[in-house]
């Protein structure tokens, strides 16, 4: 099952993030660029940073200028997340391109 393959990659991404635990730290993806593992790790890293951005912006004492800057980072992060989901969808589309679709089948991503 794909979830059993992906889950340890997600866990590793979160564990690696929390070594430094800083939204501005560089990502050091251990997987080969272009591999699905690389995509999954990168996507989960972006998710992890996004969750931390959202925790920071909820601080009732945050400086309004800093909050606006962070809101823009959250918006940019959302676009990166959307793009990564598209890449992952492309992986599955290519992986299952040979499958003969039944006439009454619905295709969902």
C-alpha positions in Angstrom: 0.0 0.0 0.0 1.3 3.5 -0.9 0.5 4.9 2.6 2.9 2.4 4.2 5.6 3.6 1.7 4.9 7.3 2.2 4.3 7.5 6.0 8.0 6.9 7.1 9.1 9.6 4.6 6.6 12.1 6.2 7.8 11.1 9.7 11.4 11.6 8.6 10.6 15.1 7.2 9.0 16.1 10.5 11.8 14.7 12.6 14.4 16.5 10.4 12.5 19.8 10.7 12.4 19.6 14.5 16.2 19.2 14.7 16.5 23.0 14.3 12.8 23.8 14.6 13.0 27.0 12.7 10.7 28.0 9.8 13.7 29.7 8.1 16.0 26.7 8.1 17.1 25.2 4.8 15.5 21.9 3.8 18.0 19.1 3.3 16.0 16.6 1.4 17.9 13.2 1.6 16.1 11.7 -1.4 17.2 11.8 -5.0 15.8 14.7 -6.9 13.1 13.6 -9.3 12.1 10.6 -7.2 8.6 10.3 -5.6 10.4 10.0 -2.2 11.9 13.5 -2.9 8.5 14.9 -3.7 6.8 13.4 -0.7 9.6 14.6 1.7 9.5 18.1 0.2 5.7 18.3 0.3 5.6 17.3 3.9 8.4 19.7 4.8 6.3 22.5 3.3 3.3 21.4 5.2 5.3 21.3 8.5 6.7 24.8 7.9 3.2 26.0 7.0 1.7 24.7 10.3 4.5 26.5 12.2 3.9 29.7 10.3 0.2 29.5 11.2 1.1 29.0 14.9 3.3 32.1 14.8 0.8 34.3 13.1 -1.9 33.4 15.7 0.2 35.0 18.5 -2.1 37.8 19.8 1.0 39.9 20.5 2.6 39.6 17.0 3.7 42.9 15.5 1.2 43.8 12.7 4.0 44.4 10.2 5.5 41.0 11.0 2.1 39.5 10.8 1.5 40.9 7.3 5.0 39.6 6.2 4.1 36.2 7.6 0.7 36.2 5.9 2.5 36.8 2.6 4.8 33.9 3.4 1.8 31.7 4.2 0.2 32.7 0.8 3.4 31.8 -1.0 3.7 28.6 0.9 0.1 27.7 -0.1 1.1 28.1 -3.7 4.1 25.9 -3.3 1.9 23.2 -1.6 -0.6 23.4 -4.5 2.2 23.0 -7.1 3.6 20.0 -5.2 0.3 18.3 -5.1 0.1 18.8 -8.9 3.6 17.1 -9.2 2.5 14.2 -7.1 -0.7 13.9 -9.1 1.5 13.8 -12.2 3.5 11.0 -10.7 0.4 8.9 -10.2 -0.9 9.8 -13.7 2.3 8.6 -15.2 2.5 5.5 -13.0 -1.0 4.3 -14.0 -1.0 5.6 -17.6 -1.1 2.0 -18.9 -4.3 1.1 -16.9 -7.3 0.6 -19.1 -10.1 2.7 -17.7 -13.5 1.0 -17.6 -16.2 2.9 -19.4 -18.2 3.7 -16.3 -15.2 4.6 -14.1 -14.8 8.0 -12.4 -11.3 9.4 -12.3 -10.5 11.4 -9.2 -7.2 12.7 -7.9 
